[in-house]
Amino acid sequence: MTIDFKQDILAPVATDFAAMDALINEGISSKVALVMSVSKHVVEAGGKRMRPIMCLLAARACGEENLENAQKLSAIIEMLHTATLVHDDVVDESGLRRGRPTANARWNNQTAVLVGDFLISRAFDLLVDLNNMVLLKDFSTGTCEIAEGEVLQLQSQHQPDTDEATYLDIIHGKTSRLFELATEGAAILTGKHEYREALRHYAGHFGNAFQIIDDILDYTSDAETLGKNIGDDLMEGKPTLPLIAALKNTSGEEHQMIRKSITSGGTENLDQIIQIVHQSGALQYCHKRAIEETEAALAALNQLPDSIYRQALNNLAQLALNRIQ
């Protein structure tokens, strides 16, 4: 079965999605014109808006029929996500994101950092309006963990001894945690606390699979599909799972070459490294891990009652995995 994003994932919450979009545009209004134009630029450069869609689907899957608050929550999530991207681009000194100039490239680092701060502050400003202390606490803790994940990634840069457990800690913080906030947040908001754990596990495993697939694509895709350059992670000396697995599977000269490329970064041996990663069986291992994480996500989802919304969440996890088939 071919899964179509619009039909099989977005359609059940299409009207809520449109309302959420309008709320984001309201949310980023500011009396400072520059804040407004930078925010608009980064919000419009957004991708498929998976996190807010996941939040809306989770709220519906919990049986909620009045989605006014869930629409607000999903807008808040997209603003937080956008803020983390803006800050990431500054940290990584990226010039492009999804084929468009990043905020730091179009304006400068100072502007990008401050507008990222504004988006986080605005998200919490709107979160307070939902008047739910449990939700506020979950998001406060969660955003701390997202920041910690990014710092952990920074710490492991150029460290060839980074192991898979550390890699999973990093991606849980930098990727999976926000997905968890989107789904668990929906359960808290709708008062369906019995689904919190199932939805958190679904999103956490989904996020892990999603990031592992992204890391595989860094070695198999092309710049146009990826929206960034091939080997970007390698150039920054990030020990992602394909490299960690390749280090395990190689010895001698090839092993040393990978270690050196993580330690020093840069792309001087890029073609050779990509070839070693391909030949070492590392990508097959990563693929297997992505499938395991996806299966764990789907298993968690089965604890929710059957509905078109649960099915759409299921489809989303399958679609994410299909990017590497």
C-alpha positions as CSV (number, residue, x, y, z in Angstrom):
1,M,0.0,0.0,0.0
2,T,1.3,3.4,-0.9
3,I,0.7,6.0,1.8
4,D,-0.2,9.4,0.6
5,F,0.7,12.2,3.0
6,K,-2.3,14.4,2.3
7,Q,-4.9,11.7,2.0
8,D,-3.8,9.2,4.6
9,I,-2.3,11.4,7.3
10,L,-3.4,15.1,6.9
11,A,-7.0,14.6,5.7
12,P,-8.6,13.6,9.0
13,V,-7.4,16.8,10.6
14,A,-7.3,19.1,7.6
15,T,-9.7,21.7,9.0
16,D,-7.9,21.8,12.4
17,F,-4.6,22.1,10.5
18,A,-5.8,25.2,8.7
19,A,-6.9,26.7,12.0
20,M,-3.5,25.9,13.5
21,D,-1.8,27.6,10.6
22,A,-3.8,30.8,11.2
23,L,-2.9,30.7,14.9
24,I,0.9,30.5,14.1
25,N,0.6,33.6,12.0
26,E,-1.2,35.4,14.8
27,G,1.3,34.1,17.3
28,I,4.3,35.5,15.5
29,S,3.0,39.0,15.3
30,S,5.3,41.5,17.0
31,K,5.5,45.2,17.3
32,V,9.1,44.9,16.1
33,A,9.0,44.7,12.3
34,L,12.3,42.7,12.0
35,V,11.1,40.1,14.5
36,M,8.0,39.7,12.4
37,S,9.7,39.4,9.1
38,V,12.4,36.9,10.3
39,S,9.7,34.8,12.1
40,K,7.6,34.8,9.0
41,H,10.6,33.7,6.9
42,V,11.4,30.8,9.2
43,V,7.9,29.7,9.8
44,E,7.2,29.6,6.0
45,A,10.3,27.6,5.4
46,G,8.8,24.9,7.5
47,G,8.4,21.4,6.2
48,K,5.4,19.1,6.4
49,R,4.6,20.3,9.9
50,M,4.6,16.7,11.2
51,R,4.8,17.7,14.9
52,P,1.6,19.8,14.9
53,I,-0.2,17.2,12.7
54,M,0.8,14.5,15.2
55,C,-0.5,16.6,18.1
56,L,-3.9,17.1,16.3
57,L,-4.2,13.4,15.4
58,A,-3.3,12.4,19.0
59,A,-5.9,14.7,20.4
60,R,-8.5,13.2,18.1
61,A,-7.3,9.7,18.8
62,C,-7.9,10.4,22.5
63,G,-11.5,11.0,21.5
64,E,-11.5,14.8,21.7
65,E,-14.1,16.5,19.6
66,N,-13.6,20.1,20.4
67,L,-10.1,20.8,19.1
68,E,-9.8,24.5,19.9
69,N,-7.2,24.0,22.5
70,A,-5.4,21.3,20.6
71,Q,-5.1,23.7,17.6
72,K,-3.4,26.2,20.0
73,L,-1.1,23.5,21.3
74,S,-0.1,22.4,17.9
75,A,0.7,26.0,16.9
76,I,2.9,26.3,20.0
77,I,4.7,23.1,19.1
78,E,5.4,24.3,15.6
79,M,6.8,27.6,17.0
80,L,9.1,25.7,19.4
81,H,10.2,23.5,16.5
82,T,10.9,26.5,14.3
83,A,12.9,28.1,17.2
84,T,15.1,25.1,17.6
85,L,15.8,25.0,13.8
86,V,16.8,28.6,13.8
87,H,19.2,28.1,16.7
88,D,20.5,24.8,15.1
89,D,21.3,26.7,11.9
90,V,23.3,29.2,13.8
91,V,25.2,26.5,15.7
92,D,25.9,24.5,12.5
93,E,26.6,27.7,10.5
94,S,24.1,26.4,7.9
95,G,23.4,28.5,4.8
96,L,20.5,26.5,3.5
97,R,17.5,24.7,5.0
98,R,15.1,22.8,2.7
99,G,16.7,24.7,-0.2
100,R,16.0,28.2,1.2
101,P,18.5,30.6,2.8
102,T,18.5,30.2,6.6
103,A,17.7,33.2,8.8
104,N,21.4,33.5,9.8
105,A,22.4,33.5,6.1
106,R,19.7,36.0,5.1
107,W,20.1,38.3,8.1
108,N,22.9,37.4,10.5
109,N,23.6,35.2,13.6
110,Q,22.6,37.9,16.1
111,T,19.2,38.4,14.5
112,A,18.6,34.7,14.1
113,V,19.5,33.9,17.8
114,L,17.3,36.6,19.1
115,V,14.3,35.7,16.9
116,G,14.7,32.1,18.0
117,D,14.5,33.4,21.6
118,F,11.4,35.3,20.8
119,L,9.7,32.3,19.3
120,I,10.4,30.2,22.4
121,S,9.2,32.9,24.7
122,R,6.1,33.5,22.6
123,A,5.4,29.7,22.6
124,F,5.4,29.7,26.4
125,D,3.4,32.9,26.5
126,L,0.6,31.1,24.5
127,L,1.1,27.9,26.5
128,V,0.2,29.8,29.7
129,D,-3.1,30.7,28.1
130,L,-4.1,27.0,28.0
131,N,-4.1,27.2,31.8
132,N,-2.9,23.7,32.4
133,M,-0.1,23.3,35.0
134,V,0.7,19.7,34.1
135,L,1.1,20.6,30.5
136,L,3.2,23.6,31.3
137,K,5.5,21.5,33.5
138,D,5.8,18.8,30.8
139,F,6.8,21.5,28.2
140,S,9.2,23.3,30.6
141,T,11.0,20.0,31.4
142,G,10.9,18.9,27.8
143,T,12.4,22.1,26.3
144,C,15.3,21.8,28.9
145,E,15.9,18.3,27.6
146,I,15.8,19.4,24.0
147,A,18.5,22.0,24.8
148,E,20.5,19.3,26.7
149,G,20.3,17.0,23.7
150,E,21.8,19.8,21.5
151,V,24.6,20.4,24.0
152,L,25.3,16.7,24.2
153,Q,25.6,16.6,20.4
154,L,28.0,19.5,20.5
155,Q,30.0,17.7,23.2
156,S,30.2,14.5,21.1
157,Q,31.3,16.3,18.0
158,H,34.8,15.1,16.8
159,Q,34.6,12.3,19.4
160,P,35.1,9.0,17.5
161,D,34.5,6.9,20.6
162,T,30.8,8.0,20.9
163,D,28.7,4.8,21.2
164,E,25.2,4.0,20.2
165,A,23.8,4.6,23.7
166,T,25.1,8.2,23.6
167,Y,23.9,8.6,20.1
168,L,20.4,7.6,21.3
169,D,20.6,10.0,24.2
170,I,21.5,12.8,21.7
171,I,18.7,12.0,19.3
172,H,16.1,11.6,22.1
173,G,16.8,15.1,23.1
174,K,17.3,16.8,19.8
175,T,14.6,15.0,17.8
176,S,12.3,12.6,19.7
177,R,11.5,14.8,22.7
178,L,9.5,17.4,20.8
179,F,7.5,14.6,19.1
180,E,6.8,13.3,22.6
181,L,5.6,16.7,23.8
182,A,3.3,16.8,20.7
183,T,1.5,13.5,21.5
184,E,1.7,13.3,25.3
185,G,0.8,17.0,25.4
186,A,-2.4,16.1,23.5
187,A,-3.3,13.4,26.0
188,I,-2.7,15.8,29.0
189,L,-4.7,18.6,27.3
190,T,-7.7,16.3,26.6
191,G,-7.6,14.9,30.1
192,K,-6.9,11.3,28.8
193,H,-4.0,10.6,31.1
194,E,-4.4,6.9,30.6
195,Y,-3.0,7.4,27.0
196,R,-0.1,9.5,28.0
197,E,2.5,6.7,28.2
198,A,1.4,5.0,25.0
199,L,1.5,8.2,23.0
200,R,4.8,9.2,24.5
201,H,6.3,5.8,23.6
202,Y,4.9,6.0,20.1
203,A,6.4,9.5,19.5
204,G,9.7,8.7,21.1
205,H,10.3,5.6,19.0
206,F,8.9,7.4,15.9
207,G,11.4,10.3,16.6
208,N,14.3,7.8,16.9
209,A,13.4,6.1,13.7
210,F,13.0,9.4,12.0
211,Q,16.4,10.7,13.0
212,I,18.2,7.4,12.1
213,I,16.6,7.6,8.7
214,D,17.8,11.2,8.3
215,D,21.3,10.0,9.2
216,I,21.1,7.3,6.6
217,L,20.0,9.8,4.0
218,D,23.1,11.8,4.7
219,Y,25.0,9.0,2.9
220,T,22.5,7.9,0.2
221,S,20.5,11.0,-0.9
222,D,21.4,13.9,-3.0
223,A,21.4,17.6,-2.1
224,E,18.2,18.4,-3.9
225,T,16.2,15.8,-2.1
226,L,17.9,16.4,1.2
227,G,17.7,20.2,1.1
228,K,21.2,20.3,2.5
229,N,24.5,18.9,1.2
230,I,25.5,15.3,1.3
231,G,28.1,14.6,4.0
232,D,27.2,17.7,6.0
233,D,27.2,15.6,9.3
234,L,30.5,14.2,8.3
235,M,32.0,17.6,7.6
236,E,30.9,18.7,11.0
237,G,32.5,15.7,12.6
238,K,29.2,14.4,14.0
239,P,29.4,10.7,14.9
240,T,26.0,9.6,13.6
241,L,24.8,6.0,13.7
242,P,26.1,5.1,10.2
243,L,29.6,6.1,11.3
244,I,29.3,4.5,14.7
245,A,28.2,1.2,13.0
246,A,30.9,1.5,10.3
247,L,33.6,1.9,13.0
248,K,32.3,-1.3,14.6
249,N,32.4,-3.1,11.2
250,T,35.8,-2.0,10.0
251,S,39.4,-2.5,11.0
252,G,42.9,-1.3,9.9
253,E,43.1,1.5,7.4
254,E,39.4,2.0,6.8
255,H,38.7,2.1,10.6
256,Q,41.4,4.7,11.0
257,M,40.1,6.8,8.1
258,I,36.6,7.0,9.7
259,R,38.1,7.9,13.1
260,K,40.2,10.6,11.6
261,S,37.3,12.1,9.6
262,I,35.2,12.3,12.8
263,T,38.1,13.8,14.7
264,S,39.0,16.4,12.1
265,G,35.7,16.9,10.2
266,G,36.0,18.4,6.7
267,T,35.3,16.6,3.5
268,E,38.7,15.7,2.1
269,N,38.0,11.9,2.1
270,L,34.3,12.3,1.7
271,D,33.9,10.0,-1.3
272,Q,36.0,7.3,0.3
273,I,34.2,7.5,3.7
274,I,30.8,7.3,1.9
275,Q,32.1,4.2,0.1
276,I,33.4,2.6,3.3
277,V,30.1,3.3,5.1
278,H,28.2,1.7,2.1
279,Q,30.5,-1.4,2.0
280,S,30.7,-2.0,5.7
281,G,27.1,-3.0,6.2
282,A,26.5,0.0,8.4
283,L,23.5,1.3,6.5
284,Q,21.9,-2.1,6.6
285,Y,22.3,-2.1,10.4
286,C,20.9,1.4,10.6
287,H,17.9,0.4,8.4
288,K,17.3,-2.6,10.8
289,R,17.4,-0.2,13.8
290,A,15.0,2.2,12.1
291,I,12.5,-0.7,11.4
292,E,12.8,-1.8,15.1
293,E,12.1,1.7,16.3
294,T,9.1,2.0,14.0
295,E,7.7,-1.3,15.1
296,A,8.1,-0.2,18.8
297,A,6.2,3.0,17.9
298,L,3.3,1.0,16.2
299,A,3.1,-1.4,19.1
300,A,2.7,1.5,21.6
301,L,-0.1,2.9,19.4
302,N,-2.1,-0.3,19.6
303,Q,-3.0,0.7,23.2
304,L,-5.3,3.4,21.9
305,P,-8.8,2.6,20.7
306,D,-9.1,2.0,16.9
307,S,-10.0,5.1,14.9
308,I,-9.1,6.8,11.6
309,Y,-6.9,9.1,13.7
310,R,-4.9,6.2,15.2
311,Q,-4.6,4.8,11.7
312,A,-3.3,8.1,10.4
313,L,-0.6,8.1,13.2
314,N,0.2,4.5,12.1
315,N,0.5,5.7,8.4
316,L,2.8,8.6,9.4
317,A,5.3,6.1,11.0
318,Q,5.2,3.9,8.0
319,L,5.6,6.8,5.6
320,A,8.6,8.1,7.5
321,L,10.2,4.6,7.2
322,N,9.4,4.4,3.5
323,R,11.9,7.3,2.8
324,I,14.7,4.7,2.8
325,Q,12.9,1.8,1.0
